Amino acid sequence: MDFFDALHTSAAGLSAQRLRMNLISGNLANAHTTRTEEGGPYRRREPVFAAQTENSSFGEILSAYQTDMLPQVKVIDIVEDQSAPVLKYDPNHPDADERGYVGMPNINLMEEMVNLITATRSYEANVSAVKAAKEMALKALEIGR
Amino acid sequence: MNEITSTRNLESLQTPGVTPRQVKAPDSNSFGQVLTQSLNDVNKLQKEADQAIDALASGQQQDIHNTMIAMEKADVAFRLIMEIRNKVISAYETIMRMQV
């Protein structure tokens, strides 16, 4: 546990929130997409966050057990919303079925905007944590003056 | 001839009453080595920050915050080593001002 661990933890949080922001942007941009590669309308994507220690090598796992290293947030998966698409009656649409209904993505714009605000605020919180950690270190340096 | 006799006389004078203390060889944790080690660490952080800036500018690294954090780390480490330097210099100056 040194001073830089706080920075690393915050950096992981920043990366996670940035990825979440990317996904929300994708959801907003594809709110009216009716065609995807896998067929059917776009499905909204959501990240799955997990708290885990950085375990890329054996040495890092060992040091994580020896020192009580803080678990960092990591995006372990990106899941697609499996709920049914919203049916909209539009017979002239090229993707309409034989009854004239088009499957639209089940994306609620308000919900996505709220998620966007949450992601931005979480990012800001992580930036504040970085700033606080740095100020703490600089205050510690002032002891010697 | 004259010289040899004079040194012999000196040898008899030099038989020490007190054996001079052995000056220890600097062990692995000497101040100089710790200082060099920490200087190397600071240099490593500076280089990491440089690489992060390069990676961001050339588009390899997409995250701005990782670059910023690398820079902050280098900044704090450099400030710490500067504080240590200031302390060492002021200690040296204090000793130099000592009245003899």
gemmi code that builds the backbone of each chain (N, CA, C; Angstrom):
import gemmi

chains = {
    "A": [
        ("MET", (0.849, -1.189, 0.000), (0.000, 0.000, 0.000), (0.887, 1.241, 0.000)),
        ("ASP", (1.120, 1.783, -1.124), (1.821, 3.052, -1.107), (0.892, 4.118, -1.665)),
        ("PHE", (1.457, 5.313, -1.759), (0.639, 6.451, -2.174), (0.085, 6.246, -3.576)),
        ("PHE", (0.848, 5.591, -4.431), (0.418, 5.441, -5.816), (-0.738, 4.463, -5.971)),
        ("ASP", (-0.956, 3.601, -4.958), (-2.072, 2.658, -5.053), (-3.402, 3.389, -5.157)),
        ("ALA", (-3.517, 4.491, -4.394), (-4.751, 5.286, -4.465), (-4.949, 5.799, -5.881)),
        ("LEU", (-3.845, 6.240, -6.497), (-3.941, 6.751, -7.865), (-4.333, 5.642, -8.830)),
        ("HIS", (-3.752, 4.437, -8.622), (-4.064, 3.330, -9.532), (-5.526, 2.931, -9.410)),
        ("THR", (-6.014, 2.899, -8.155), (-7.415, 2.536, -7.944), (-8.327, 3.545, -8.626)),
        ("SER", (-7.996, 4.832, -8.463), (-8.813, 5.862, -9.105), (-8.721, 5.766, -10.622)),
        ("ALA", (-7.535, 5.418, -11.118), (-7.371, 5.291, -12.575), (-8.246, 4.169, -13.111)),
        ("ALA", (-8.335, 3.071, -12.356), (-9.199, 1.968, -12.781), (-10.652, 2.423, -12.805)),
        ("GLY", (-11.036, 3.201, -11.768), (-12.400, 3.721, -11.738), (-12.673, 4.639, -12.912)),
        ("LEU", (-11.688, 5.481, -13.242), (-11.857, 6.390, -14.383), (-12.028, 5.606, -15.678)),
        ("SER", (-11.209, 4.560, -15.855), (-11.320, 3.758, -17.075), (-12.692, 3.103, -17.160)),
        ("ALA", (-13.154, 2.582, -16.002), (-14.454, 1.907, -15.997), (-15.562, 2.884, -16.368)),
        ("GLN", (-15.502, 4.095, -15.785), (-16.559, 5.068, -16.067), (-16.494, 5.560, -17.508)),
        ("ARG", (-15.280, 5.610, -18.049), (-15.145, 6.043, -19.441), (-15.778, 5.010, -20.372)),
        ("LEU", (-15.541, 3.725, -20.037), (-16.140, 2.673, -20.868), (-17.663, 2.712, -20.767)),
        ("ARG", (-18.142, 2.991, -19.532), (-19.587, 3.082, -19.337), (-20.152, 4.222, -20.168)),
        ("MET", (-19.418, 5.347, -20.168), (-19.835, 6.497, -20.980), (-19.890, 6.126, -22.461)),
        ("ASN", (-18.899, 5.356, -22.924), (-18.911, 4.915, -24.326), (-20.140, 4.086, -24.629)),
        ("LEU", (-20.476, 3.180, -23.698), (-21.631, 2.314, -23.923), (-22.919, 3.132, -23.954)),
        ("ILE", (-23.033, 4.113, -23.039), (-24.245, 4.937, -23.012), (-24.350, 5.743, -24.299)),
        ("SER", (-23.199, 6.259, -24.769), (-23.214, 6.988, -26.036), (-23.697, 6.092, -27.160)),
        ("GLY", (-23.211, 4.838, -27.145), (-23.659, 3.887, -28.161), (-25.145, 3.624, -28.059)),
        ("ASN", (-25.651, 3.499, -26.826), (-27.084, 3.263, -26.630), (-27.900, 4.434, -27.164)),
        ("LEU", (-27.421, 5.656, -26.843), (-28.158, 6.854, -27.290), (-28.119, 6.964, -28.807)),
        ("ALA", (-26.940, 6.681, -29.376), (-26.804, 6.832, -30.821), (-27.629, 5.799, -31.566)),
        ("ASN", (-27.789, 4.625, -30.953), (-28.503, 3.551, -31.629), (-29.923, 3.402, -31.123)),
        ("ALA", (-30.490, 4.471, -30.588), (-31.839, 4.372, -30.007), (-32.887, 4.071, -31.062)),
        ("HIS", (-32.575, 4.289, -32.331), (-33.563, 4.027, -33.384), (-33.033, 3.061, -34.427)),
        ("THR", (-31.987, 2.289, -34.057), (-31.399, 1.348, -35.007), (-32.243, 0.078, -35.071)),
        ("THR", (-32.676, -0.276, -36.269), (-33.515, -1.472, -36.398), (-32.756, -2.635, -37.017)),
        ("ARG", (-31.562, -2.384, -37.502), (-30.803, -3.477, -38.122), (-29.452, -3.614, -37.445)),
        ("THR", (-29.108, -4.836, -37.081), (-27.776, -5.107, -36.543), (-27.208, -6.320, -37.247)),
        ("GLU", (-25.903, -6.559, -36.995), (-25.258, -7.707, -37.659), (-25.897, -9.019, -37.233)),
        ("GLU", (-26.245, -9.108, -35.933), (-26.824, -10.369, -35.458), (-28.320, -10.437, -35.723)),
        ("GLY", (-28.881, -9.443, -36.428), (-30.286, -9.454, -36.780), (-31.139, -8.815, -35.702)),
        ("GLY", (-32.255, -8.237, -36.110), (-33.147, -7.614, -35.146), (-32.666, -6.237, -34.755)),
        ("PRO", (-33.435, -5.545, -33.932), (-33.045, -4.195, -33.529), (-31.862, -4.213, -32.568)),
        ("TYR", (-31.263, -3.047, -32.391), (-30.131, -2.887, -31.460), (-30.596, -3.190, -30.047)),
        ("ARG", (-29.739, -3.851, -29.296), (-30.055, -4.117, -27.889), (-29.154, -3.258, -27.023)),
        ("ARG", (-29.742, -2.637, -26.016), (-28.919, -1.737, -25.204), (-27.879, -2.531, -24.406)),
        ("ARG", (-26.690, -1.962, -24.336), (-25.559, -2.632, -23.687), (-25.291, -1.995, -22.341)),
        ("GLU", (-24.861, -2.836, -21.411), (-24.585, -2.344, -20.072), (-23.319, -3.023, -19.548)),
        ("PRO", (-22.445, -2.263, -18.874), (-21.231, -2.890, -18.344), (-21.508, -3.610, -17.025)),
        ("VAL", (-20.719, -4.634, -16.754), (-20.769, -5.309, -15.453), (-19.470, -4.990, -14.748)),
        ("PHE", (-19.576, -4.272, -13.629), (-18.386, -3.903, -12.866), (-18.105, -4.972, -11.827)),
        ("ALA", (-16.820, -5.229, -11.610), (-16.430, -6.172, -10.570), (-15.233, -5.600, -9.844)),
        ("ALA", (-15.205, -5.806, -8.524), (-14.061, -5.367, -7.734), (-13.087, -6.521, -7.654)),
        ("GLN", (-11.932, -6.331, -8.244), (-10.925, -7.392, -8.154), (-9.543, -6.784, -8.155)),
        ("THR", (-8.631, -7.517, -7.500), (-7.254, -7.041, -7.496), (-6.657, -7.288, -8.869)),
        ("GLU", (-5.670, -6.478, -9.172), (-5.041, -6.586, -10.482), (-4.251, -7.888, -10.534)),
        ("ASN", (-4.743, -8.874, -11.263), (-4.082, -10.181, -11.225), (-3.691, -10.614, -12.633)),
        ("SER", (-2.713, -9.918, -13.162), (-2.266, -10.303, -14.499), (-1.101, -11.275, -14.434)),
        ("SER", (-0.308, -11.217, -13.364), (0.816, -12.142, -13.280), (0.841, -12.768, -11.889)),
        ("PHE", (1.598, -13.848, -11.766), (1.677, -14.555, -10.481), (2.216, -13.648, -9.385)),
        ("GLY", (3.261, -12.885, -9.739), (3.870, -12.012, -8.752), (2.897, -10.975, -8.225)),
        ("GLU", (2.055, -10.479, -9.117), (1.087, -9.461, -8.695), (0.026, -10.056, -7.778)),
        ("ILE", (-0.392, -11.293, -8.082), (-1.379, -11.942, -7.212), (-0.765, -12.159, -5.836)),
        ("LEU", (0.498, -12.608, -5.834), (1.174, -12.873, -4.559), (1.297, -11.597, -3.748)),
        ("SER", (1.739, -10.513, -4.398), (1.906, -9.260, -3.661), (0.558, -8.720, -3.220)),
        ("ALA", (-0.503, -9.035, -4.000), (-1.828, -8.589, -3.598), (-2.259, -9.297, -2.324)),
        ("TYR", (-1.831, -10.576, -2.155), (-2.193, -11.288, -0.933), (-1.332, -10.857, 0.234)),
        ("GLN", (-0.064, -10.541, -0.057), (0.837, -10.182, 1.040), (0.496, -8.809, 1.582)),
        ("THR", (0.406, -7.834, 0.729), (-0.059, -6.527, 1.175), (-1.554, -6.504, 0.923)),
        ("ASP", (-2.294, -5.890, 1.814), (-3.741, -5.875, 1.595), (-4.067, -4.805, 0.555)),
        ("MET", (-3.837, -5.181, -0.705), (-4.064, -4.236, -1.787), (-5.556, -4.051, -2.008)),
        ("LEU", (-5.931, -2.844, -2.342), (-7.341, -2.568, -2.552), (-7.801, -3.189, -3.862)),
        ("PRO", (-8.970, -3.819, -3.849), (-9.478, -4.328, -5.124), (-9.892, -3.170, -6.020)),
        ("GLN", (-9.538, -3.292, -7.280), (-9.866, -2.222, -8.218), (-11.098, -2.599, -9.018)),
        ("VAL", (-11.797, -1.579, -9.459), (-12.995, -1.844, -10.255), (-12.562, -2.195, -11.668)),
        ("LYS", (-13.224, -3.202, -12.211), (-12.899, -3.652, -13.556), (-14.189, -3.991, -14.278)),
        ("VAL", (-14.215, -3.709, -15.557), (-15.368, -4.121, -16.358), (-15.102, -5.551, -16.803)),
        ("ILE", (-15.852, -6.511, -16.245), (-15.569, -7.903, -16.584), (-16.435, -8.375, -17.736)),
        ("ASP", (-17.532, -7.663, -17.984), (-18.403, -8.134, -19.060), (-19.274, -6.977, -19.536)),
        ("ILE", (-19.720, -7.093, -20.757), (-20.690, -6.142, -21.295), (-21.900, -6.965, -21.705)),
        ("VAL", (-23.016, -6.732, -21.028), (-24.194, -7.562, -21.289), (-25.178, -6.786, -22.155)),
        ("GLU", (-25.929, -7.532, -22.930), (-26.975, -6.937, -23.753), (-28.307, -7.156, -23.070)),
        ("ASP", (-29.107, -6.126, -23.120), (-30.449, -6.200, -22.553), (-31.270, -7.194, -23.379)),
        ("GLN", (-31.821, -8.229, -22.719), (-32.520, -9.280, -23.474), (-34.025, -9.063, -23.528)),
        ("SER", (-34.503, -7.920, -23.056), (-35.951, -7.714, -23.085), (-36.428, -7.534, -24.531)),
        ("ALA", (-37.708, -7.786, -24.735), (-38.263, -7.797, -26.095), (-38.240, -6.393, -26.689)),
        ("PRO", (-38.025, -6.281, -27.980), (-38.028, -4.955, -28.608), (-39.421, -4.329, -28.580)),
        ("VAL", (-39.412, -3.028, -28.587), (-40.678, -2.296, -28.583), (-41.245, -2.317, -29.998)),
        ("LEU", (-42.503, -2.767, -30.137), (-43.103, -2.857, -31.478), (-43.783, -1.534, -31.813)),
        ("LYS", (-43.485, -1.070, -33.007), (-44.054, 0.200, -33.447), (-44.735, -0.046, -34.795)),
        ("TYR", (-45.935, 0.470, -34.930), (-46.668, 0.227, -36.180), (-46.208, 1.217, -37.234)),
        ("ASP", (-45.555, 0.714, -38.272), (-45.037, 1.564, -39.352), (-44.911, 0.694, -40.607)),
        ("PRO", (-45.997, 0.480, -41.322), (-45.990, -0.463, -42.448), (-45.038, -0.058, -43.563)),
        ("ASN", (-44.707, 1.236, -43.653), (-43.836, 1.664, -44.748), (-42.354, 1.443, -44.450)),
        ("HIS", (-42.064, 1.099, -43.209), (-40.657, 0.898, -42.820), (-40.113, -0.356, -43.506)),
        ("PRO", (-38.872, -0.298, -44.033), (-38.329, -1.485, -44.716), (-38.153, -2.694, -43.813)),
        ("ASP", (-38.038, -2.475, -42.481), (-37.852, -3.606, -41.576), (-39.156, -4.055, -40.928)),
        ("ALA", (-40.284, -3.586, -41.444), (-41.572, -3.963, -40.848), (-41.889, -5.423, -41.177)),
        ("ASP", (-42.538, -6.122, -40.202), (-42.926, -7.509, -40.478), (-44.240, -7.514, -41.260)),
        ("GLU", (-44.788, -8.723, -41.471), (-45.951, -8.823, -42.355), (-47.179, -8.122, -41.771)),
        ("ARG", (-47.211, -7.944, -40.467), (-48.337, -7.226, -39.866), (-48.106, -5.714, -39.843)),
        ("GLY", (-46.924, -5.256, -40.279), (-46.663, -3.819, -40.330), (-45.980, -3.279, -39.082)),
        ("TYR", (-45.488, -4.178, -38.209), (-44.836, -3.712, -36.979), (-43.323, -3.739, -37.142)),
        ("VAL", (-42.667, -2.706, -36.625), (-41.202, -2.636, -36.642), (-40.697, -2.803, -35.206)),
        ("GLY", (-39.720, -3.665, -35.027), (-39.111, -3.822, -33.702), (-38.093, -2.720, -33.456)),
        ("MET", (-38.400, -1.832, -32.500), (-37.469, -0.751, -32.171), (-36.673, -1.139, -30.924)),
        ("PRO", (-35.454, -0.639, -30.759), (-34.668, -0.939, -29.543), (-35.391, -0.467, -28.294)),
        ("ASN", (-35.315, -1.276, -27.241), (-36.008, -0.901, -25.997), (-35.144, 0.051, -25.182)),
        ("ILE", (-34.804, 1.175, -25.777), (-33.947, 2.156, -25.101), (-34.805, 3.332, -24.680)),
        ("ASN", (-34.777, 3.598, -23.387), (-35.496, 4.742, -22.847), (-34.518, 5.909, -22.774)),
        ("LEU", (-34.802, 6.961, -23.527), (-33.859, 8.077, -23.605), (-33.633, 8.735, -22.246)),
        ("MET", (-34.737, 8.883, -21.466), (-34.588, 9.503, -20.135), (-33.644, 8.689, -19.268)),
        ("GLU", (-33.864, 7.355, -19.306), (-33.029, 6.465, -18.505), (-31.558, 6.608, -18.895)),
        ("GLU", (-31.336, 6.658, -20.212), (-29.954, 6.767, -20.676), (-29.341, 8.098, -20.263)),
        ("MET", (-30.144, 9.170, -20.302), (-29.621, 10.473, -19.885), (-29.243, 10.446, -18.414)),
        ("VAL", (-30.098, 9.794, -17.598), (-29.788, 9.702, -16.162), (-28.503, 8.901, -15.964)),
        ("ASN", (-28.365, 7.799, -16.730), (-27.133, 7.007, -16.632), (-25.920, 7.824, -17.047)),
        ("LEU", (-26.131, 8.674, -18.063), (-25.047, 9.533, -18.538), (-24.585, 10.474, -17.437)),
        ("ILE", (-25.571, 11.078, -16.752), (-25.231, 11.999, -15.660), (-24.506, 11.241, -14.553)),
        ("THR", (-25.017, 10.028, -14.237), (-24.367, 9.236, -13.192), (-22.921, 8.922, -13.565)),
        ("ALA", (-22.711, 8.535, -14.833), (-21.350, 8.202, -15.264), (-20.449, 9.427, -15.157)),
        ("THR", (-20.974, 10.595, -15.591), (-20.161, 11.816, -15.514), (-19.803, 12.142, -14.072)),
        ("ARG", (-20.814, 12.038, -13.186), (-20.546, 12.356, -11.778), (-19.574, 11.370, -11.157)),
        ("SER", (-19.686, 10.085, -11.517), (-18.748, 9.093, -10.980), (-17.334, 9.406, -11.449)),
        ("TYR", (-17.229, 9.799, -12.717), (-15.918, 10.157, -13.262), (-15.344, 11.330, -12.479)),
        ("GLU", (-16.208, 12.347, -12.246), (-15.759, 13.518, -11.490), (-15.314, 13.121, -10.091)),
        ("ALA", (-16.068, 12.196, -9.477), (-15.711, 11.763, -8.129), (-14.331, 11.120, -8.129)),
        ("ASN", (-14.049, 10.311, -9.156), (-12.735, 9.675, -9.235), (-11.640, 10.705, -9.450)),
        ("VAL", (-11.939, 11.717, -10.271), (-10.950, 12.789, -10.476), (-10.696, 13.510, -9.161)),
        ("SER", (-11.778, 13.747, -8.385), (-11.595, 14.397, -7.084), (-10.725, 13.549, -6.175)),
        ("ALA", (-10.907, 12.224, -6.239), (-10.092, 11.337, -5.404), (-8.623, 11.435, -5.806)),
        ("VAL", (-8.371, 11.506, -7.112), (-6.984, 11.654, -7.581), (-6.392, 12.951, -7.050)),
        ("LYS", (-7.183, 14.039, -7.187), (-6.700, 15.350, -6.736), (-6.406, 15.328, -5.246)),
        ("ALA", (-7.346, 14.716, -4.475), (-7.166, 14.674, -3.026), (-5.923, 13.891, -2.658)),
        ("ALA", (-5.701, 12.770, -3.351), (-4.510, 11.960, -3.059), (-3.244, 12.752, -3.349)),
        ("LYS", (-3.268, 13.506, -4.451), (-2.088, 14.284, -4.803), (-1.858, 15.400, -3.794)),
        ("GLU", (-2.961, 16.067, -3.404), (-2.803, 17.150, -2.440), (-2.280, 16.634, -1.116)),
        ("MET", (-2.752, 15.426, -0.745), (-2.279, 14.818, 0.493), (-0.771, 14.614, 0.438)),
        ("ALA", (-0.295, 14.084, -0.694), (1.141, 13.841, -0.840), (1.919, 15.159, -0.785)),
        ("LEU", (1.369, 16.191, -1.448), (2.077, 17.473, -1.447), (2.079, 18.095, -0.060)),
        ("LYS", (0.964, 17.894, 0.696), (0.932, 18.388, 2.076), (1.981, 17.679, 2.906)),
        ("ALA", (2.145, 16.377, 2.646), (3.164, 15.626, 3.388), (4.548, 16.190, 3.104)),
        ("LEU", (4.764, 16.661, 1.893), (6.074, 17.233, 1.560), (6.301, 18.546, 2.282)),
        ("GLU", (5.185, 19.212, 2.654), (5.338, 20.502, 3.331), (5.825, 20.350, 4.765)),
        ("ILE", (5.770, 19.100, 5.295), (6.222, 18.888, 6.666), (7.681, 19.323, 6.802)),
        ("GLY", (8.473, 19.038, 5.769), (9.908, 19.300, 5.882), (10.266, 20.769, 5.774)),
        ("ARG", (9.314, 21.620, 5.407), (9.673, 23.029, 5.198), (9.725, 23.825, 6.474)),
    ],
    "B": [
        ("MET", (71.007, 5.569, 3.475), (71.260, 5.048, 4.823), (70.600, 5.910, 5.880)),
        ("ASN", (70.776, 7.152, 5.674), (70.230, 8.082, 6.654), (68.719, 7.949, 6.772)),
        ("GLU", (68.085, 7.777, 5.625), (66.626, 7.661, 5.600), (66.133, 6.448, 6.383)),
        ("ILE", (66.793, 5.302, 6.122), (66.343, 4.057, 6.765), (66.367, 4.209, 8.277)),
        ("THR", (67.435, 4.729, 8.778), (67.516, 4.864, 10.237), (66.419, 5.779, 10.750)),
        ("SER", (66.171, 6.851, 9.973), (65.147, 7.778, 10.455), (63.778, 7.091, 10.505)),
        ("THR", (63.457, 6.243, 9.470), (62.156, 5.571, 9.522), (62.089, 4.578, 10.667)),
        ("ARG", (63.208, 3.927, 10.929), (63.187, 2.976, 12.053), (62.854, 3.688, 13.354)),
        ("ASN", (63.436, 4.862, 13.486), (63.128, 5.627, 14.693), (61.653, 5.967, 14.768)),
        ("LEU", (61.125, 6.307, 13.622), (59.702, 6.668, 13.580), (58.823, 5.481, 13.932)),
        ("GLU", (59.201, 4.276, 13.431), (58.394, 3.091, 13.716), (58.249, 2.875, 15.204)),
        ("SER", (59.378, 3.068, 15.912), (59.304, 2.853, 17.357), (58.353, 3.883, 17.974)),
        ("LEU", (58.314, 5.066, 17.374), (57.404, 6.087, 17.902), (55.941, 5.755, 17.639)),
        ("GLN", (55.763, 5.079, 16.478), (54.379, 4.937, 16.035), (53.610, 3.814, 16.698)),
        ("THR", (54.234, 2.983, 17.514), (53.467, 1.901, 18.130), (52.257, 2.497, 18.833)),
        ("PRO", (51.109, 2.191, 18.326), (49.937, 2.936, 18.780), (49.413, 2.441, 20.115)),
        ("GLY", (49.057, 3.351, 20.929), (48.410, 2.998, 22.180), (46.963, 2.620, 21.914)),
        ("VAL", (46.362, 3.274, 20.970), (44.966, 2.989, 20.629), (44.945, 2.481, 19.185)),
        ("THR", (44.312, 1.334, 18.972), (44.212, 0.843, 17.590), (43.165, 1.665, 16.859)),
        ("PRO", (43.501, 2.135, 15.652), (42.520, 2.949, 14.920), (41.283, 2.120, 14.565)),
        ("ARG", (40.150, 2.749, 14.724), (38.886, 2.052, 14.449), (38.801, 1.717, 12.958)),
        ("GLN", (38.340, 0.518, 12.701), (38.185, 0.102, 11.304), (37.055, 0.894, 10.649)),
        ("VAL", (37.392, 1.481, 9.512), (36.329, 2.175, 8.783), (35.517, 1.143, 8.025)),
        ("LYS", (34.248, 1.098, 8.316), (33.389, 0.077, 7.690), (33.196, 0.373, 6.211)),
        ("ALA", (33.213, -0.681, 5.435), (32.852, -0.528, 4.027), (31.362, -0.227, 3.957)),
        ("PRO", (30.951, 0.632, 3.036), (29.532, 0.990, 2.978), (28.682, -0.240, 2.669)),
        ("ASP", (27.706, -0.520, 3.549), (26.860, -1.695, 3.312), (25.787, -1.339, 2.284)),
        ("SER", (24.941, -2.302, 2.015), (24.016, -2.149, 0.888), (22.983, -1.049, 1.134)),
        ("ASN", (22.793, -0.650, 2.406), (21.759, 0.337, 2.691), (22.341, 1.698, 2.993)),
        ("SER", (23.497, 2.002, 2.434), (24.089, 3.296, 2.722), (23.224, 4.399, 2.129)),
        ("PHE", (23.380, 5.585, 2.689), (22.534, 6.702, 2.249), (22.690, 6.968, 0.767)),
        ("GLY", (23.943, 6.890, 0.300), (24.189, 7.158, -1.117), (23.436, 6.195, -2.011)),
        ("GLN", (23.414, 4.910, -1.596), (22.738, 3.934, -2.442), (21.227, 4.124, -2.419)),
        ("VAL", (20.712, 4.451, -1.224), (19.272, 4.710, -1.141), (18.907, 5.892, -2.021)),
        ("LEU", (19.772, 6.919, -1.969), (19.512, 8.122, -2.772), (19.547, 7.791, -4.258)),
        ("THR", (20.572, 7.009, -4.654), (20.670, 6.638, -6.074), (19.451, 5.842, -6.507)),
        ("GLN", (19.058, 4.906, -5.632), (17.901, 4.065, -5.950), (16.646, 4.915, -6.143)),
        ("SER", (16.431, 5.866, -5.203), (15.212, 6.666, -5.321), (15.300, 7.597, -6.526)),
        ("LEU", (16.519, 8.068, -6.830), (16.679, 8.890, -8.040), (16.323, 8.089, -9.281)),
        ("ASN", (16.767, 6.814, -9.300), (16.431, 5.963, -10.432), (14.929, 5.755, -10.536)),
        ("ASP", (14.276, 5.571, -9.371), (12.816, 5.386, -9.383), (12.128, 6.618, -9.964)),
        ("VAL", (12.587, 7.802, -9.503), (11.985, 9.036, -10.009), (12.203, 9.158, -11.509)),
        ("ASN", (13.413, 8.794, -11.934), (13.716, 8.864, -13.361), (12.812, 7.925, -14.151)),
        ("LYS", (12.561, 6.734, -13.573), (11.695, 5.764, -14.235), (10.289, 6.345, -14.403)),
        ("LEU", (9.800, 6.996, -13.325), (8.453, 7.583, -13.401), (8.407, 8.683, -14.449)),
        ("GLN", (9.491, 9.476, -14.519), (9.529, 10.545, -15.530), (9.466, 9.949, -16.925)),
        ("LYS", (10.217, 8.842, -17.117), (10.222, 8.212, -18.430), (8.849, 7.638, -18.755)),
        ("GLU", (8.194, 7.054, -17.731), (6.844, 6.511, -17.951), (5.891, 7.607, -18.379)),
        ("ALA", (6.033, 8.788, -17.713), (5.169, 9.908, -18.074), (5.436, 10.339, -19.508)),
        ("ASP", (6.719, 10.374, -19.870), (7.079, 10.739, -21.248), (6.454, 9.776, -22.244)),
        ("GLN", (6.557, 8.467, -21.927), (5.987, 7.455, -22.823), (4.481, 7.609, -22.928)),
        ("ALA", (3.847, 7.929, -21.764), (2.386, 8.081, -21.774), (1.988, 9.263, -22.660)),
        ("ILE", (2.773, 10.356, -22.581), (2.465, 11.528, -23.413), (2.631, 11.170, -24.877)),
        ("ASP", (3.739, 10.459, -25.178), (3.963, 10.036, -26.566), (2.822, 9.167, -27.061)),
        ("ALA", (2.408, 8.207, -26.192), (1.357, 7.274, -26.607), (0.049, 8.014, -26.859)),
        ("LEU", (-0.228, 9.017, -26.008), (-1.469, 9.776, -26.196), (-1.405, 10.602, -27.477)),
        ("ALA", (-0.242, 11.224, -27.693), (-0.120, 12.081, -28.868), (-0.159, 11.273, -30.155)),
        ("SER", (0.387, 10.050, -30.116), (0.403, 9.241, -31.333), (-0.833, 8.369, -31.459)),
        ("GLY", (-1.734, 8.444, -30.487), (-2.999, 7.746, -30.626), (-2.996, 6.307, -30.157)),
        ("GLN", (-1.856, 5.807, -29.606), (-1.861, 4.430, -29.103), (-2.692, 4.316, -27.840)),
        ("GLN", (-2.560, 5.343, -26.993), (-3.283, 5.347, -25.730), (-4.513, 6.224, -25.894)),
        ("GLN", (-5.678, 5.685, -25.558), (-6.906, 6.457, -25.743), (-7.319, 7.197, -24.476)),
        ("ASP", (-6.825, 6.749, -23.331), (-7.291, 7.320, -22.068), (-6.462, 8.536, -21.698)),
        ("ILE", (-7.138, 9.680, -21.603), (-6.421, 10.890, -21.187), (-6.009, 10.764, -19.728)),
        ("HIS", (-6.912, 10.168, -18.927), (-6.650, 10.186, -17.487), (-5.422, 9.369, -17.122)),
        ("ASN", (-5.150, 8.266, -17.862), (-3.958, 7.480, -17.540), (-2.699, 8.294, -17.772)),
        ("THR", (-2.692, 9.076, -18.856), (-1.546, 9.941, -19.112), (-1.408, 10.986, -18.011)),
        ("MET", (-2.556, 11.589, -17.651), (-2.505, 12.621, -16.610), (-2.001, 12.039, -15.297)),
        ("ILE", (-2.462, 10.815, -14.976), (-2.051, 10.216, -13.704), (-0.569, 9.874, -13.739)),
        ("ALA", (-0.079, 9.414, -14.898), (1.365, 9.152, -15.014), (2.145, 10.436, -14.796)),
        ("MET", (1.624, 11.550, -15.357), (2.306, 12.830, -15.177), (2.271, 13.277, -13.731)),
        ("GLU", (1.118, 13.076, -13.075), (1.006, 13.479, -11.674), (1.970, 12.683, -10.797)),
        ("LYS", (2.054, 11.362, -11.103), (2.963, 10.518, -10.331), (4.385, 11.024, -10.472)),
        ("ALA", (4.780, 11.326, -11.716), (6.131, 11.819, -11.946), (6.336, 13.141, -11.219)),
        ("ASP", (5.305, 13.993, -11.227), (5.401, 15.309, -10.588), (5.629, 15.157, -9.089)),
        ("VAL", (4.784, 14.317, -8.451), (4.895, 14.166, -7.000), (6.239, 13.554, -6.625)),
        ("ALA", (6.657, 12.538, -7.389), (7.929, 11.887, -7.082), (9.083, 12.877, -7.242)),
        ("PHE", (8.998, 13.715, -8.270), (10.063, 14.686, -8.496), (10.092, 15.721, -7.377)),
        ("ARG", (8.899, 16.151, -6.930), (8.866, 17.113, -5.825), (9.485, 16.523, -4.571)),
        ("LEU", (9.183, 15.208, -4.334), (9.741, 14.556, -3.155), (11.260, 14.540, -3.232)),
        ("ILE", (11.791, 14.199, -4.394), (13.253, 14.111, -4.506), (13.861, 15.508, -4.395)),
        ("MET", (13.126, 16.541, -4.845), (13.618, 17.906, -4.691), (13.663, 18.300, -3.226)),
        ("GLU", (12.631, 17.872, -2.453), (12.639, 18.167, -1.019), (13.845, 17.520, -0.354)),
        ("ILE", (14.112, 16.262, -0.758), (15.262, 15.564, -0.177), (16.541, 16.309, -0.526)),
        ("ARG", (16.651, 16.742, -1.777), (17.841, 17.489, -2.199), (17.984, 18.763, -1.377)),
        ("ASN", (16.859, 19.491, -1.196), (16.926, 20.733, -0.419), (17.393, 20.466, 1.000)),
        ("LYS", (16.889, 19.358, 1.574), (17.294, 19.011, 2.941), (18.783, 18.728, 2.992)),
        ("VAL", (19.262, 17.959, 2.023), (20.682, 17.596, 2.019), (21.528, 18.841, 1.861)),
        ("ILE", (21.135, 19.728, 0.953), (21.907, 20.952, 0.718), (21.907, 21.818, 1.968)),
        ("SER", (20.738, 21.915, 2.624), (20.701, 22.784, 3.799), (21.517, 22.177, 4.927)),
        ("ALA", (21.530, 20.844, 5.035), (22.378, 20.213, 6.048), (23.847, 20.499, 5.760)),
        ("TYR", (24.217, 20.380, 4.494), (25.605, 20.669, 4.093), (25.965, 22.107, 4.412)),
        ("GLU", (25.045, 23.039, 4.109), (25.340, 24.455, 4.365), (25.465, 24.719, 5.847)),
        ("THR", (24.613, 24.044, 6.650), (24.706, 24.204, 8.096), (26.070, 23.762, 8.597)),
        ("ILE", (26.541, 22.637, 8.063), (27.853, 22.147, 8.484), (28.945, 23.107, 8.024)),
        ("MET", (28.811, 23.647, 6.820), (29.831, 24.548, 6.305), (29.885, 25.848, 7.096)),
        ("ARG", (28.769, 26.247, 7.678), (28.748, 27.491, 8.455), (29.322, 27.309, 9.856)),
        ("MET", (29.605, 26.040, 10.222), (30.055, 25.759, 11.571), (31.381, 26.472, 11.852)),
        ("GLN", (31.497, 27.068, 13.035), (32.733, 27.756, 13.400), (33.790, 26.734, 13.772)),
        ("VAL", (34.991, 26.920, 13.203), (36.050, 25.970, 13.554), (37.081, 26.662, 14.425)),
    ],
}
model = gemmi.Model(1)
for chain_id, residues in chains.items():
    chain = gemmi.Chain(chain_id)
    for i, (resn, *xyz) in enumerate(residues, 1):
        res = gemmi.Residue()
        res.name, res.seqid = resn, gemmi.SeqId(i, " ")
        for name, pos in zip(("N", "CA", "C"), xyz):
            atom = gemmi.Atom()
            atom.name, atom.element = name, gemmi.Element(name[0])
            atom.pos, atom.b_iso = gemmi.Position(*pos), 0.0
            res.add_atom(atom)
        chain.add_residue(res)
    model.add_chain(chain)
structure = gemmi.Structure()
structure.add_model(model)
structure.setup_entities()
